[in-house]
């Protein structure tokens, strides 16, 4: 059966607006479309393809597990899930792991656990959840309401209650909002969809201290910032602030759908048998692939190389900006970077993304004013240089067209 981009319009719900080209094959940081045009991938499936496309360790794990055991349900456990959970707990603050299918599901579990824990330990009035404006935690109704972007949560009827939002980086505002009724504060230790916002470490430490003062749980959403992307296994390790609950997904599976919620023995005890679950969570295929991802990404030499690649990106982006003057700053850390557009180009991040795509480079946006890069952590330096050269060609055409208007 022959399909094209037009087939999307015929058969798919119109909640997405995909690019004109249809990718069909990938290897490393390169992707080919139906016409065999080659692209350099700085998008990484939105920070998912942490080891690029078809990494041999991942394809090997998938093939081997695919010939053993695909699915069981959680009436049983399985070896890949137990190995992966053991490696996650051995490498983090956590003592217990819950597996799901996505970041949204991991965050849903984290929020339900926080409410359940507070109910059991402090009573039914301690149910308030505080999150941050411009945050993003998923698309389930609970997580999208906690995420501080009304554009994603409005229009679906009454929202879950006892959820309020503070300003990211504003510790005084958070202090005013918190009370004895606050059961949890949920935050990204670096905001992704909200514009690649790196917080002041003092702010993050202040959030931790306020949670301790009010007996509230601190939930870190590391769905985008985790798994080596910022030069450590998880960003909380850079900040020296330990959460009570941490969520991971995206890069955790390297392209295979999986999410995880990590927490302590004491907190995990509130999710007793039957209180929460997932048909596919802990699936042997997903966990086998994620274990292979973990084995590669947990290498400290790889994590150190991430920071060197960040420096290479920043060097070339600074040169491009000196020439074209389109960015106010390059935000982010490691290989989660945001190019913030200046006043002349406000609201045009998508135009930059399309211009890059037309020059055979794939990237992302984070809001309307930030172009986002979330490439493979093992992207070769030569692909970074070539990809940015293509990006520069796209910028040159966009700037010329703008100046001629």
C-alpha positions as CSV (number, residue, x, y, z in Angstrom):
1,X,0.0,0.0,0.0
2,X,1.4,3.4,-1.0
3,X,1.0,6.2,1.5
4,X,2.0,9.8,1.3
5,X,1.8,12.9,3.5
6,X,-1.7,13.5,2.0
7,X,-2.8,10.2,3.5
8,X,-2.4,11.8,6.9
9,X,-5.1,14.3,6.0
10,X,-7.4,11.5,4.9
11,X,-7.1,9.1,7.8
12,X,-5.6,10.8,10.9
13,X,-7.3,13.0,13.5
14,X,-6.1,16.5,12.8
15,X,-4.5,17.2,16.2
16,X,-1.0,17.2,14.6
17,X,0.4,19.1,11.6
18,X,3.4,17.0,10.5
19,X,6.0,18.2,8.0
20,X,5.6,17.7,4.3
21,X,8.2,15.0,4.1
22,X,7.7,11.5,5.5
23,X,10.7,9.9,7.2
24,X,11.2,6.2,6.4
25,X,14.7,5.3,7.6
26,X,17.2,6.4,10.2
27,X,20.8,5.7,11.2
28,X,22.7,7.5,13.9
29,X,21.9,11.2,13.5
30,X,20.7,10.9,9.9
31,X,17.2,10.4,8.6
32,X,16.0,9.7,5.0
33,X,12.5,10.4,3.6
34,X,10.4,8.7,1.0
35,X,12.3,10.4,-1.8
36,X,15.6,9.4,-0.2
37,X,16.5,12.9,0.8
38,X,18.9,12.9,3.8
39,X,18.3,15.0,6.9
40,X,20.5,15.7,10.0
41,X,18.4,15.1,13.1
42,X,18.6,17.8,15.9
43,X,15.1,17.0,17.1
44,X,15.7,13.5,18.5
45,X,12.0,12.7,18.5
46,X,11.6,15.4,21.1
47,X,14.5,14.3,23.3
48,X,13.6,10.7,22.9
49,X,16.2,9.2,20.5
50,X,19.0,9.6,23.0
51,X,21.3,7.3,21.1
52,X,20.1,8.2,17.6
53,X,18.4,6.0,15.2
54,X,18.9,2.2,15.2
55,X,21.8,2.1,17.6
56,X,23.2,-1.4,17.5
57,X,22.9,-2.0,21.3
58,X,19.2,-1.1,21.1
59,X,18.4,-3.1,18.0
60,X,20.3,-6.1,19.5
61,X,18.3,-5.9,22.8
62,X,15.0,-5.6,20.9
63,X,15.7,-8.5,18.6
64,X,16.9,-10.8,21.4
65,X,14.0,-10.0,23.7
66,X,11.6,-10.2,20.7
67,X,12.6,-13.8,20.3
68,X,12.0,-14.5,24.0
69,X,9.0,-12.9,25.5
70,X,6.9,-9.9,24.5
71,X,4.2,-9.4,27.1
72,X,2.8,-11.0,30.3
73,X,0.7,-8.5,32.2
74,X,1.6,-7.5,35.8
75,X,0.0,-10.7,37.1
76,X,3.7,-11.8,36.7
77,X,7.0,-9.9,36.8
78,X,9.8,-10.4,34.3
79,X,13.6,-10.3,34.2
80,X,14.2,-7.2,32.1
81,X,11.9,-5.1,34.3
82,X,13.7,-6.3,37.4
83,X,17.1,-5.7,36.0
84,X,16.2,-2.2,34.8
85,X,14.6,-1.3,38.1
86,X,17.6,-2.5,40.0
87,X,20.0,-0.4,37.9
88,X,17.8,2.7,38.3
89,X,17.6,2.3,42.1
90,X,21.4,1.5,42.3
91,X,22.2,4.7,40.5
92,X,19.8,7.2,42.1
93,X,18.3,8.2,45.4
94,X,15.3,5.9,44.7
95,X,14.5,2.6,46.3
96,X,11.4,1.7,44.3
97,X,10.3,2.0,40.7
98,X,6.9,1.9,38.9
99,X,6.9,1.4,35.1
100,X,4.4,3.0,32.7
101,X,4.3,3.7,29.0
102,X,5.1,7.4,28.8
103,X,6.0,10.5,30.7
104,X,2.4,11.5,31.1
105,X,1.6,8.1,32.7
106,X,4.7,8.3,34.9
107,X,3.6,11.8,36.0
108,X,0.0,10.7,36.6
109,X,1.4,7.9,38.9
110,X,3.5,10.5,40.7
111,X,0.6,12.8,41.3
112,X,-1.7,10.0,42.4
113,X,1.0,8.7,44.8
114,X,1.5,12.1,46.3
115,X,-2.2,12.5,47.0
116,X,-2.4,9.0,48.4
117,X,0.6,9.4,50.6
118,X,-0.6,12.7,52.0
119,X,-4.1,11.3,52.7
120,X,-2.7,8.3,54.6
121,X,-0.2,10.3,56.6
122,X,-1.8,13.8,57.1
123,X,-5.5,13.5,56.3
124,X,-7.9,14.4,53.5
125,X,-7.4,18.2,53.7
126,X,-3.7,18.0,52.6
127,X,-4.5,17.6,48.9
128,X,-3.2,20.8,47.2
129,X,-0.7,20.4,44.3
130,X,1.4,23.4,43.3
131,X,3.1,23.4,39.9
132,X,4.6,26.2,37.7
133,X,3.4,28.4,34.9
134,X,4.6,27.3,31.5
135,X,5.4,23.9,32.9
136,X,4.5,20.7,31.0
137,X,3.8,17.3,32.5
138,X,1.8,15.4,29.9
139,X,-1.6,15.3,28.2
140,X,-3.8,13.2,30.6
141,X,-6.4,15.5,32.1
142,X,-4.7,15.4,35.5
143,X,-1.2,16.1,34.2
144,X,-2.2,18.7,31.6
145,X,-4.1,20.6,34.4
146,X,-1.0,20.5,36.6
147,X,1.1,21.7,33.6
148,X,0.9,25.5,33.7
149,X,-0.2,26.1,30.1
150,X,-4.0,26.8,29.8
151,X,-3.8,26.5,26.0
152,X,-3.3,22.7,26.5
153,X,-5.9,22.2,29.3
154,X,-8.8,24.6,28.5
155,X,-11.8,23.4,26.5
156,X,-12.3,20.0,28.0
157,X,-14.8,20.8,30.8
158,X,-14.2,21.0,34.5
159,X,-10.6,20.4,35.6
160,X,-9.3,18.4,38.5
161,X,-9.3,20.6,41.6
162,X,-6.8,21.7,44.3
163,X,-4.2,22.6,41.7
164,X,-2.5,26.0,41.6
165,X,0.4,27.6,39.8
166,X,3.3,29.7,40.8
167,X,5.9,31.6,38.7
168,X,9.0,29.5,37.8
169,X,11.9,31.0,39.6
170,X,9.8,33.2,42.0
171,X,10.5,31.7,45.4
172,X,8.6,34.4,47.3
173,X,5.4,33.7,45.3
174,X,5.7,30.0,46.0
175,X,6.3,30.8,49.7
176,X,3.0,32.7,49.8
177,X,1.1,29.9,48.1
178,X,2.3,27.0,50.2
179,X,0.4,26.0,53.3
180,X,-0.3,23.0,55.5
181,X,-2.7,21.9,52.8
182,X,0.0,21.5,50.2
183,X,0.7,17.9,49.5
184,X,3.2,18.2,46.7
185,X,5.1,20.7,44.5
186,X,5.8,19.4,41.0
187,X,8.5,21.0,38.8
188,X,10.8,20.4,35.9
189,X,14.4,21.0,37.1
190,X,14.8,22.6,33.7
191,X,11.7,23.7,31.9
192,X,11.4,22.1,28.4
193,X,8.2,23.0,26.6
194,X,8.1,26.3,28.5
195,X,11.2,27.6,26.6
196,X,14.3,25.7,27.9
197,X,14.5,27.6,31.1
198,X,17.4,26.9,33.4
199,X,16.6,27.8,37.0
200,X,18.8,29.4,39.5
201,X,20.1,26.5,41.7
202,X,19.2,28.6,44.8
203,X,15.6,28.6,43.6
204,X,15.5,24.9,43.3
205,X,17.1,24.5,46.8
206,X,14.5,26.9,48.1
207,X,11.7,24.8,46.7
208,X,13.2,21.8,48.5
209,X,13.4,23.7,51.8
210,X,9.8,24.9,51.5
211,X,8.6,21.4,50.8
212,X,10.4,20.2,54.0
213,X,8.9,23.0,56.0
214,X,5.3,22.1,54.9
215,X,5.7,18.3,54.9
216,X,5.0,18.4,51.1
217,X,6.6,16.0,48.6
218,X,8.9,17.4,45.9
219,X,8.3,15.8,42.5
220,X,10.9,16.3,39.8
221,X,9.7,15.8,36.2
222,X,12.9,14.7,34.5
223,X,11.1,13.3,31.4
224,X,13.0,15.7,29.2
225,X,16.1,16.6,31.3
226,X,17.0,13.1,32.4
227,X,19.0,10.1,31.1
228,X,22.3,11.9,30.5
229,X,21.0,14.9,28.6
230,X,22.5,17.5,30.9
231,X,25.9,15.7,31.5
232,X,24.6,13.7,34.5
233,X,22.3,10.7,34.6
234,X,19.6,13.1,36.0
235,X,19.6,16.8,36.3
236,X,18.9,16.7,40.1
237,X,22.5,15.4,40.4
238,X,23.8,18.7,38.9
239,X,21.6,20.7,41.3
240,X,22.4,18.7,44.4
241,X,18.8,18.7,45.3
242,X,17.1,15.4,45.9
243,X,13.4,15.0,45.1
244,X,11.0,12.7,46.8
245,X,9.6,11.4,43.5
246,X,11.3,11.5,40.1
247,X,9.7,10.7,36.7
248,X,11.6,9.6,33.6
249,X,10.5,8.7,30.0
250,X,11.5,9.9,26.6
251,X,15.2,9.1,26.5
252,X,14.7,6.2,28.9
253,X,13.6,4.0,26.1
254,X,15.7,5.6,23.3
255,X,12.6,5.4,21.1
256,X,10.7,2.5,22.6
257,X,7.7,3.7,24.7
258,X,8.4,3.5,28.4
259,X,8.1,5.7,31.5
260,X,9.2,5.3,35.1
261,X,8.4,6.8,38.5
262,X,11.1,6.5,41.1
263,X,10.7,7.1,44.8
264,X,11.6,5.9,48.3
265,X,10.4,2.9,50.2
266,X,8.3,5.0,52.6
267,X,6.5,6.9,49.9
268,X,6.0,3.9,47.6
269,X,4.3,2.0,50.4
270,X,1.1,4.1,49.8
271,X,0.6,2.4,46.4
272,X,-0.6,-0.9,47.8
273,X,-1.7,-3.8,45.6
274,X,-4.6,-2.7,43.3
275,X,-4.3,1.1,43.9
276,X,-2.7,1.8,40.5
277,X,-1.6,-0.1,37.5
278,X,-0.9,-0.3,33.8
279,X,-1.5,-3.1,31.3
280,X,1.8,-2.5,29.4
281,X,3.9,-0.9,32.2
282,X,7.0,-3.0,32.7
283,X,6.6,-4.7,29.4
284,X,9.6,-7.1,28.8
285,X,10.3,-5.6,25.3
286,X,10.3,-2.0,26.6
287,X,12.4,-2.8,29.6
288,X,15.0,-4.8,27.7
289,X,15.5,-1.8,25.3
290,X,15.6,0.7,28.2
291,X,18.1,-1.5,30.0
292,X,20.4,-1.3,26.9
293,X,19.9,2.5,26.8
294,X,20.8,2.7,30.5
295,X,23.9,0.6,30.1
296,X,25.2,3.0,27.4
297,X,24.1,6.3,28.8
298,X,25.2,5.6,32.4
299,X,28.9,5.7,31.2
300,X,30.5,8.7,32.7
301,X,32.7,9.3,29.7
302,X,29.6,9.6,27.5
303,X,28.1,12.1,29.9
304,X,31.3,14.2,29.9
305,X,31.3,14.2,26.1
306,X,27.8,15.7,26.2
307,X,29.2,18.9,27.7
308,X,31.9,19.0,25.0
309,X,29.2,18.7,22.3
310,X,27.2,21.5,24.0
311,X,30.3,23.7,23.8
312,X,30.6,23.0,20.1
313,X,26.9,23.9,19.5
314,X,27.3,27.1,21.5
315,X,30.5,28.1,19.6
316,X,28.8,27.8,16.1
317,X,25.5,29.3,17.2
318,X,27.4,32.3,18.6
319,X,29.1,32.7,15.2
320,X,25.8,32.4,13.4
321,X,24.2,35.0,15.6
322,X,27.1,37.5,15.2
323,X,26.3,37.3,11.5
324,X,22.5,37.4,11.5
325,X,21.5,38.8,14.9
326,X,18.4,36.7,15.5
327,X,18.9,35.3,19.0
328,X,18.9,37.0,22.4
329,X,20.6,34.0,24.1
330,X,21.3,30.3,23.8
331,X,19.6,28.6,26.8
332,X,19.8,25.2,28.3
333,X,22.3,22.7,29.4
334,X,24.1,19.7,27.7
335,X,22.2,18.6,24.7
336,X,18.9,20.3,25.5
337,X,19.4,23.7,24.0
338,X,17.1,26.6,23.2
339,X,17.8,29.5,20.8
340,X,15.7,32.4,22.1
341,X,14.6,34.7,19.3
342,X,15.1,38.5,19.7
343,X,12.4,41.1,19.4
344,X,12.5,41.4,15.6
345,X,11.6,37.7,15.3
346,X,9.1,37.2,18.2
347,X,6.5,34.6,17.6
348,X,8.4,33.1,14.6
349,X,10.1,30.0,16.1
350,X,8.1,27.7,13.7
351,X,9.3,29.7,10.7
352,X,12.9,29.0,11.8
353,X,12.0,25.3,12.2
354,X,10.5,25.1,8.8
355,X,13.4,27.0,7.3
356,X,15.8,24.5,8.8
357,X,13.7,21.6,7.6
358,X,13.8,23.0,4.0
359,X,17.6,22.8,4.3
360,X,17.5,19.2,5.4
361,X,17.9,19.7,9.2
362,X,15.3,18.6,11.7
363,X,14.8,20.7,14.9
364,X,12.0,21.6,17.3
365,X,10.4,24.6,18.9
366,X,9.6,25.3,22.6
367,X,6.8,27.8,22.5
368,X,6.6,30.4,19.9
369,X,9.9,32.2,20.6
370,X,12.5,29.4,21.1
371,X,14.0,27.0,18.6
372,X,14.9,23.8,20.4
373,X,17.7,21.2,19.8
374,X,17.5,17.8,21.6
375,X,19.8,15.6,19.5
376,X,21.3,12.2,20.2
377,X,23.9,12.3,23.0
378,X,26.3,10.4,20.7
379,X,25.8,12.7,17.6
380,X,29.2,12.9,15.8
381,X,30.8,16.4,15.9
382,X,30.8,16.5,12.2
383,X,27.0,16.1,12.2
384,X,26.7,19.0,14.6
385,X,28.9,21.2,12.4
386,X,27.1,20.2,9.2
387,X,23.6,20.4,10.8
388,X,24.4,24.0,12.0
389,X,25.7,24.9,8.5
390,X,22.3,23.8,7.1
391,X,20.6,25.8,9.9
392,X,22.6,28.8,8.9
393,X,21.5,28.5,5.3
394,X,17.9,28.4,6.5
395,X,18.4,31.5,8.7
396,X,20.0,33.4,5.9
397,X,17.0,32.9,3.6
398,X,14.5,33.7,6.4
399,X,16.4,36.9,7.3
400,X,16.7,38.0,3.7
401,X,12.9,37.4,3.2
402,X,12.1,39.3,6.3
403,X,14.3,42.3,5.4
404,X,12.7,42.5,2.0
405,X,9.2,42.7,3.3
